[in-house]
Amino acid sequence: MSAPAIPIPEGVVAHAPGELRRGGWFVRITIAAIVLLWSIPTLGVLITSLRPESRVNTSGWWTVFANPFRTGEWTLENYRLAIEAQGFGNAFLNSLAVAIPATVIPITIASFAAYAFSWMEFRGRRIMFVAVVGLMVVPLQMALIPILRLFTQGVTLFGLRVFPDLELNRTFLGIWLAHTGFGLPLATYLLYNYIASLPSSIIESAKIDGADHFTIFWRLIIPLSVPALAAFAIFQFMWVWNDLLVAYVLLGGAGENRVLTVALRNLVGSRGVNWHLLTSAAFISMSLPLLVFFSLQKYFVRGLTAGAVKG
Amino acid sequence: MRTTDQPVAGPETPAPEGGPRTSADDRASPLRAVTVLTATAVALVAFLLAFGVMRDPRASRFMVVSVALVLGVGGVFLVFWTMDQAVDLISPRFRESLRPYVFVGPALVLLAMFLVYPVFNTVILSLKDNISRDWVGLDNYRFVFTDRHMLRAIRNTAGWLVLVPLLGVSIGLAFATLADRLRRGEAVAKSLIFLPMAISFAGASITWQLIYNYRPAGFGSNIGLLNGIMIGLGQEPVRWLELQPWNNLLLMVIMVWMQTGFAMVVLSAAIKAIPDEIIEAARIDGASELQVFWRIMVPTILPTIVVVTTYMVINAMKVFDIVFVQPSSAENNGTVVIAERMIRWFFLLQHNGRGAAIAVVLFVAVIPMMIWNLRRFREQEAIR
């Protein structure tokens, strides 16, 4: 028997079935531990929201694990109270009316701009692009006060009205535009990266076929950019849906148009100890973003990494 | 650069004579002009009617929300479409040099209104008094760098900047690396880590009350998990959120909990993009798993790590909700941060000047990050 000429198989046998590499016990236990740790807070909210008020206040939520089938341990009453009595149903609708347009508008505007930056030639293209992306770092907090003043008073320069009072304060249009402004830099940046990397041959051949820019953009670029658009859409939707600050300042803490996060904050303020209501309200506010994320998460990863994933 | 006083040359411009030219000129026909103008007028009337409904206090919520959705989603497309049609009405000489500005214009206008104008306005406000009437020079900035709570806020924010990205990226990277080796259940495990990302800061603060809550003896049983554990161990319950300086760390944990999922998802995608051959080759050469991780995986995905870290640093710098929503006073607990101070001075203490000065300081602190980001962008452009 001759000596093996290739030493590789030996080396592979020595290292390959290592515990780490193929997902041995160490990997599985570590993953399970982190996942458990990460799920505890959410689990606490879910359980508390399903327990009657008296139980919530007399025993910790983790005690349900001791005897989960005790009578009177579970109830849906908290959700009914939150939706009807506390107006969370209306607030939910308002959140929709804010979040959906505040996602669609910046994506549309940003993709038009990203298309122009990547496939059109015009004076000042580079400077404009750098300026747009550079604005990504303006803290949102810095912009709120001037915008509020803009909405309520317009702009007067040396006693001269240079910008009219648009009466946008406490309107949906006002908050859509504000969220659009805040979301545009990141949206333009992400979409530019994607749209500029599309093969130029497609666009050239469409031009030869006589398509104008609008047609190329709408019929070709948009369908091709779906992963990037969806990724940003998820991101923006979750951000707008979960936003408290902008909604609080521009839509107000009370009134017809208040959104979920504001209603939630009011609940903390007015009755900080009503855990059964607070948790069910919190869970209502989480439900939609969770649904959106879980149904679109494939796009999220694919779009953010723009084709770098091997599969 | 293209100039407008000579015929525009570009792949999209029709040839000077013959063939395609006629079809392009049809765009400017009177019939088309009438159509575009009518469509614009109809759209305007529809917009005004819709705004009427949205402001009508008697309209049902459901109606208002439906109108808002149609208006918001359809409106923006209609704006671009009408503008594009309008450009077609202009003389073909200027048409194609004007069109890019129609595509970019709305973005620039909104950015000027919502980001550029506020920056200048805030700088001006920061040099005026509490009601923005008289100029006070640098008084507000003197306040920012001498006030006891402000100094504390600056120190705390520095802590957030370092610890939150550090913890978030390390846990995210470790989790992504390990999850990559799972045979089954990778998607489920990742989704559960990502889940807190979908929760609002306000929701997260409530969520964590169920962990940190404290009730003194005689005020009901402790419903916070940590104190439940303390009691289980036979210890006295602790006022976790008043335990200086550790309460800062406990609040940072909330943000780490929320943002690790983002870091993990992006890093995991980068790890999966590393070619198998490289890692296999290293293993065959006898590299240990730790060596593979530190010498091959980390250097390969370094650009992604940098992007994720930048994102988290900027977020940590702007953190406000987590501290703001806490039931007890941030000043007494020593948990103040810069952005929270700013909101408090602007809205609760009604001092425009000081609030604006804090905002300017926050902005200046982000500028190095911006320059660095832009430089990185230019390098990327050079590679392309």
Boltz contact constraints between the chains, C-beta under 6 A:
constraints:
  - contact:
      token1: [A, 8]
      token2: [B, 284]
      max_distance: 6.0
  - contact:
      token1: [A, 11]
      token2: [B, 284]
      max_distance: 6.0
  - contact:
      token1: [A, 15]
      token2: [B, 283]
      max_distance: 6.0
  - contact:
      token1: [A, 20]
      token2: [B, 289]
      max_distance: 6.0
  - contact:
      token1: [A, 23]
      token2: [B, 181]
      max_distance: 6.0
  - contact:
      token1: [A, 23]
      token2: [B, 182]
      max_distance: 6.0
  - contact:
      token1: [A, 23]
      token2: [B, 183]
      max_distance: 6.0
  - contact:
      token1: [A, 27]
      token2: [B, 178]
      max_distance: 6.0
  - contact:
      token1: [A, 27]
      token2: [B, 181]
      max_distance: 6.0
  - contact:
      token1: [A, 30]
      token2: [B, 178]
      max_distance: 6.0
  - contact:
      token1: [A, 31]
      token2: [B, 178]
      max_distance: 6.0
  - contact:
      token1: [A, 31]
      token2: [B, 179]
      max_distance: 6.0
  - contact:
      token1: [A, 31]
      token2: [B, 189]
      max_distance: 6.0
  - contact:
      token1: [A, 34]
      token2: [B, 175]
      max_distance: 6.0
  - contact:
      token1: [A, 35]
      token2: [B, 189]
      max_distance: 6.0
  - contact:
      token1: [A, 35]
      token2: [B, 192]
      max_distance: 6.0
  - contact:
      token1: [A, 38]
      token2: [B, 193]
      max_distance: 6.0
  - contact:
      token1: [A, 39]
      token2: [B, 192]
      max_distance: 6.0
  - contact:
      token1: [A, 41]
      token2: [B, 207]
      max_distance: 6.0
  - contact:
      token1: [A, 41]
      token2: [B, 208]
      max_distance: 6.0
  - contact:
      token1: [A, 41]
      token2: [B, 211]
      max_distance: 6.0
  - contact:
      token1: [A, 44]
      token2: [B, 210]
      max_distance: 6.0
  - contact:
      token1: [A, 45]
      token2: [B, 207]
      max_distance: 6.0
  - contact:
      token1: [A, 57]
      token2: [B, 220]
      max_distance: 6.0
  - contact:
      token1: [A, 58]
      token2: [B, 221]
      max_distance: 6.0
  - contact:
      token1: [A, 60]
      token2: [B, 223]
      max_distance: 6.0
  - contact:
      token1: [A, 60]
      token2: [B, 228]
      max_distance: 6.0
  - contact:
      token1: [A, 90]
      token2: [B, 61]
      max_distance: 6.0
  - contact:
      token1: [A, 93]
      token2: [B, 61]
      max_distance: 6.0
  - contact:
      token1: [A, 93]
      token2: [B, 65]
      max_distance: 6.0
  - contact:
      token1: [A, 97]
      token2: [B, 65]
      max_distance: 6.0
  - contact:
      token1: [A, 97]
      token2: [B, 68]
      max_distance: 6.0
  - contact:
      token1: [A, 100]
      token2: [B, 69]
      max_distance: 6.0
  - contact:
      token1: [A, 101]
      token2: [B, 72]
      max_distance: 6.0
  - contact:
      token1: [A, 101]
      token2: [B, 73]
      max_distance: 6.0
  - contact:
      token1: [A, 104]
      token2: [B, 73]
      max_distance: 6.0
  - contact:
      token1: [A, 105]
      token2: [B, 76]
      max_distance: 6.0
  - contact:
      token1: [A, 108]
      token2: [B, 76]
      max_distance: 6.0
  - contact:
      token1: [A, 109]
      token2: [B, 106]
      max_distance: 6.0
  - contact:
      token1: [A, 109]
      token2: [B, 107]
      max_distance: 6.0
  - contact:
      token1: [A, 112]
      token2: [B, 80]
      max_distance: 6.0
  - contact:
      token1: [A, 112]
      token2: [B, 103]
      max_distance: 6.0
  - contact:
      token1: [A, 113]
      token2: [B, 104]
      max_distance: 6.0
  - contact:
      token1: [A, 113]
      token2: [B, 107]
      max_distance: 6.0
  - contact:
      token1: [A, 116]
      token2: [B, 100]
      max_distance: 6.0
  - contact:
      token1: [A, 116]
      token2: [B, 103]
      max_distance: 6.0
  - contact:
      token1: [A, 116]
      token2: [B, 104]
      max_distance: 6.0
  - contact:
      token1: [A, 120]
      token2: [B, 100]
      max_distance: 6.0
  - contact:
      token1: [A, 122]
      token2: [B, 100]
      max_distance: 6.0
  - contact:
      token1: [A, 123]
      token2: [B, 1]
      max_distance: 6.0
  - contact:
      token1: [A, 134]
      token2: [B, 370]
      max_distance: 6.0
  - contact:
      token1: [A, 134]
      token2: [B, 374]
      max_distance: 6.0
  - contact:
      token1: [A, 135]
      token2: [B, 111]
      max_distance: 6.0
  - contact:
      token1: [A, 135]
      token2: [B, 115]
      max_distance: 6.0
  - contact:
      token1: [A, 137]
      token2: [B, 366]
      max_distance: 6.0
  - contact:
      token1: [A, 137]
      token2: [B, 370]
      max_distance: 6.0
  - contact:
      token1: [A, 138]
      token2: [B, 115]
      max_distance: 6.0
  - contact:
      token1: [A, 139]
      token2: [B, 318]
      max_distance: 6.0
  - contact:
      token1: [A, 139]
      token2: [B, 362]
      max_distance: 6.0
  - contact:
      token1: [A, 139]
      token2: [B, 363]
      max_distance: 6.0
  - contact:
      token1: [A, 141]
      token2: [B, 339]
      max_distance: 6.0
  - contact:
      token1: [A, 141]
      token2: [B, 342]
      max_distance: 6.0
  - contact:
      token1: [A, 142]
      token2: [B, 122]
      max_distance: 6.0
  - contact:
      token1: [A, 142]
      token2: [B, 359]
      max_distance: 6.0
  - contact:
      token1: [A, 142]
      token2: [B, 363]
      max_distance: 6.0
  - contact:
      token1: [A, 143]
      token2: [B, 115]
      max_distance: 6.0
  - contact:
      token1: [A, 143]
      token2: [B, 118]
      max_distance: 6.0
  - contact:
      token1: [A, 145]
      token2: [B, 346]
      max_distance: 6.0
  - contact:
      token1: [A, 146]
      token2: [B, 118]
      max_distance: 6.0
  - contact:
      token1: [A, 146]
      token2: [B, 121]
      max_distance: 6.0
  - contact:
      token1: [A, 172]
      token2: [B, 68]
      max_distance: 6.0
  - contact:
      token1: [A, 176]
      token2: [B, 72]
      max_distance: 6.0
  - contact:
      token1: [A, 178]
      token2: [B, 114]
      max_distance: 6.0
  - contact:
      token1: [A, 180]
      token2: [B, 110]
      max_distance: 6.0
  - contact:
      token1: [A, 181]
      token2: [B, 110]
      max_distance: 6.0
  - contact:
      token1: [A, 181]
      token2: [B, 114]
      max_distance: 6.0
  - contact:
      token1: [A, 181]
      token2: [B, 115]
      max_distance: 6.0
  - contact:
      token1: [A, 184]
      token2: [B, 107]
      max_distance: 6.0
  - contact:
      token1: [A, 184]
      token2: [B, 111]
      max_distance: 6.0
  - contact:
      token1: [A, 207]
      token2: [B, 11]
      max_distance: 6.0
  - contact:
      token1: [A, 207]
      token2: [B, 12]
      max_distance: 6.0
  - contact:
      token1: [A, 214]
      token2: [B, 84]
      max_distance: 6.0
  - contact:
      token1: [A, 238]
      token2: [B, 198]
      max_distance: 6.0
  - contact:
      token1: [A, 242]
      token2: [B, 200]
      max_distance: 6.0
  - contact:
      token1: [A, 244]
      token2: [B, 202]
      max_distance: 6.0
  - contact:
      token1: [A, 244]
      token2: [B, 321]
      max_distance: 6.0
  - contact:
      token1: [A, 261]
      token2: [B, 200]
      max_distance: 6.0
  - contact:
      token1: [A, 261]
      token2: [B, 202]
      max_distance: 6.0
  - contact:
      token1: [A, 264]
      token2: [B, 202]
      max_distance: 6.0
  - contact:
      token1: [A, 265]
      token2: [B, 202]
      max_distance: 6.0
  - contact:
      token1: [A, 272]
      token2: [B, 327]
      max_distance: 6.0
  - contact:
      token1: [A, 278]
      token2: [B, 206]
      max_distance: 6.0
  - contact:
      token1: [A, 282]
      token2: [B, 203]
      max_distance: 6.0
  - contact:
      token1: [A, 282]
      token2: [B, 206]
      max_distance: 6.0
  - contact:
      token1: [A, 285]
      token2: [B, 203]
      max_distance: 6.0
  - contact:
      token1: [A, 286]
      token2: [B, 199]
      max_distance: 6.0
  - contact:
      token1: [A, 286]
      token2: [B, 203]
      max_distance: 6.0
  - contact:
      token1: [A, 289]
      token2: [B, 198]
      max_distance: 6.0
  - contact:
      token1: [A, 290]
      token2: [B, 198]
      max_distance: 6.0
  - contact:
      token1: [A, 293]
      token2: [B, 198]
      max_distance: 6.0
  - contact:
      token1: [A, 301]
      token2: [B, 265]
      max_distance: 6.0
  - contact:
      token1: [A, 301]
      token2: [B, 269]
      max_distance: 6.0
  - contact:
      token1: [A, 304]
      token2: [B, 266]
      max_distance: 6.0
  - contact:
      token1: [A, 305]
      token2: [B, 269]
      max_distance: 6.0
  - contact:
      token1: [A, 308]
      token2: [B, 273]
      max_distance: 6.0
  - contact:
      token1: [A, 309]
      token2: [B, 269]
      max_distance: 6.0
  - contact:
      token1: [A, 309]
      token2: [B, 272]
      max_distance: 6.0
  - contact:
      token1: [A, 309]
      token2: [B, 273]
      max_distance: 6.0
  - contact:
      token1: [A, 310]
      token2: [B, 272]
      max_distance: 6.0
  - contact:
      token1: [A, 310]
      token2: [B, 273]
      max_distance: 6.0
